[in-house]
Amino acid sequence: MSIGLSGEKLALLKQDMGFVIDSVVAFSSGAHRGQARSTVESLVASGGTGTNITEGLRTAAKVLDERRHRKAVSSSTVFEEAPQLSRGPFAMEASDQAIFTAECSHTFHFHCISASVAHGHRVCPLCNSQWRELPFERPPQPLPPPPQQPVVPPQPIHHVQPSPIRHRPMHHHVQPPFQPAAEPEVFDDDDQVEPPPSGQDDAQRQSAASGGSLAVTTHTEYSAVARGSSHDNFAVLVHVKAPGMIDAGDAPRAPLDLVTVLDVSGSMSGEKLALLKQAMGFVIDNLGPHDRLAVVAFSSGAHRVTRLLRMSDAGKGQARTAVESLVASGGTNIAEGLRTAAKVLDERRHRNAVSSVILLSDGQDNYTMMRQGQGSIPNYESLVPASFTRTGTGNGDWSSPIHTFGFGNDHDAAAMHIVAESTGGTFSYIENEAVIQDAFAQCIGGLLTVVVQEARLAVACGDPGVRVISVKSGRYESRVDEEDGRRSATIAVGELYADEERRFLVFLSVPPAADGEADTTTLLIKVSCTYRDAAGGGVNVTTAEDTVVARPEQVVDAAAERSMEVERERVRVEAAEDIAAARAAAERGAHQEAVEILENRQRVVEESGAARAGDPTTAALGAELRQMRRRVGSRESYARSGRAFVLVGMSMHAQQRASMMPMAPAFSSVARRAVGRAPANSIAGARRVTSDAAAAIEGAVDEAEASSFATPAMRVMLLRSRRAREASAEDPKEGEGTG
């Protein structure tokens, strides 16, 4: 009520408020209406010319938070002086009129929108989101009294009407609506986990892996160093590979607790929400009977749609029905969604061996981030609850990694990247909404095959003169021990999917061979890895062969050639560093500089020995840099897709784990047939892929897909998703739900 609203402006506002009072059903008595009108009529404009909207909203929040009684739907409407509104179907270029702010955050003149609603329109003309909260709408007839049933607390996000996955005729049979259960104070109502089968010994649990145990190998940069020479930056590649899933049978695997945190704000309405439901149906179909799933939905607030349900046939049915009940409306409160997910995981009574969170959003958090103020540096870490941290074992594991999926060109890529990076998850960019199911499929293809946890590498120098200079480990925490003279180092590897690999470069100082030594080799390092078997829980230790280098009097040409393994990793690590540098340049507006950084690095990659030798991983890296360069060249292209694309690349290379990138893959008919032979309803199909099929799958992925970190199980699940989408497009009835 600043002084700017005096005179005719205030009179118009009072007139509009009178219309609201006459229309709101809550004023069931004339006395209440009269009291409200008198209060409005008593308003006067005073104070300075400034407008403290924040204080007004804070008072509104206090009214809603401290009320003793609650209606099923609550809303706040902001009226403010608007110098000019953007043109739209219901807006006109005029000032000094009351403004209605819809739940999708779009604003309209009150007279315009009330006239539209009077003609039956209940959708936003800008984003097409369905409006539920219209305090000035008068129903055509009194509502019948509700049936006698237990009182359920208000569900601010989810209506009980089902929303179909696919387009169907307007006149069809509607199934009974999903009735969400009352949300308990404490989320300790999770389904009980299944204990491992009785009599299952360590040998049986270990048989879940075809390779039997994790493998550690090393590769020296050069096979020989002249006896009289020293080397101050000699690279040794430490290669870790997790055991693979067996080729047949249903051997035990580590069961999963999965929480999906889904954006159902107004911008997700229509086809987006339908595709999200379809993707969730695919996830549900592919979870096993020992896995558990909880669904959290968020818009302006957040709500636990289902508790942690075991994915039995009954649990899957309940989860599908709950997902079908989701409707899109409201704003985007990512922080509240993650807080609810943390509450689900923190307060569960039972725990599966593996837990993870999938977060999908197509917008920017307009609650937590907006409260930080204009002009301030965004603190994206504030979106992440404290419980999503490392486990404290020192072995690189996180309590529950959050795998984030940015949907479309309007999502906050920086926020999604930070959320993933700060919790040990991956960030994926879904540019084309049609492939949302594929993105989820690739992710769960990994989550359902966790075979190693708490892996930790130990590096110990051999020869007395050898020292560790540095370790290139990306996101994985590494430490060089200064107290023992840099004679040892550790790398916290953490969790590994089946067949997943990690490569780390350890740089050494290698002294000349001592005079008079008869040895023709120098022992550089000894490497061992301690890890826990995810399925059985047992702790294992594996040791690599001693890493030695030959010490001839003179190095011949063959020994002077750099190892292909080391060359490939050097090229990748240097490219990852330049991707980060290009991102920094683009963020400060130096887009031409960003292009030049990527262009120069692309040329170096393509001219490297690995590329000339036809290495497919290096070729894929060159294609990735080429795509990236095209997206950072201008402010517009960088904001539209370049930022997200670059951040996905940074996430992928820092963790050496596959993320979804918007690149067009090509698949062979052989690979499609191979996946077709695998059952479509469980990850067990991934284990039954024959060696021929696995080879076909490897050849089916185009180099431009940049999925060199994808495991065989992830590729199988990804291909299965694409096959299901194609079948669904040909026959809408097919794939609506597989048991």
Beta strands, then each sheet from edge to edge (+ up, - down):
strand 1: 99-101
strand 2: 107-109
strand 3: 215-220
strand 4: 231-241
strand 5: 256-263
strand 6: 292-298
strand 7: 302-310
strand 8: 354-361
strand 9: 402-407
strand 10: 427-430
strand 11: 450-461
strand 12: 467-472
strand 13: 478-480
strand 14: 488-497
strand 15: 501-510
strand 16: 521-533
strand 17: 539-543
strand 18: 547-550
sheet 1: 1+ 2-
sheet 2: 3+ 4- 15+ 12-
sheet 3: 7+ 6- 5- 8- 9- 10-
sheet 4: 13+ 14- 11+ 16- 17+
sheet 5: 13+ 14- 11+ 16- 18+
end
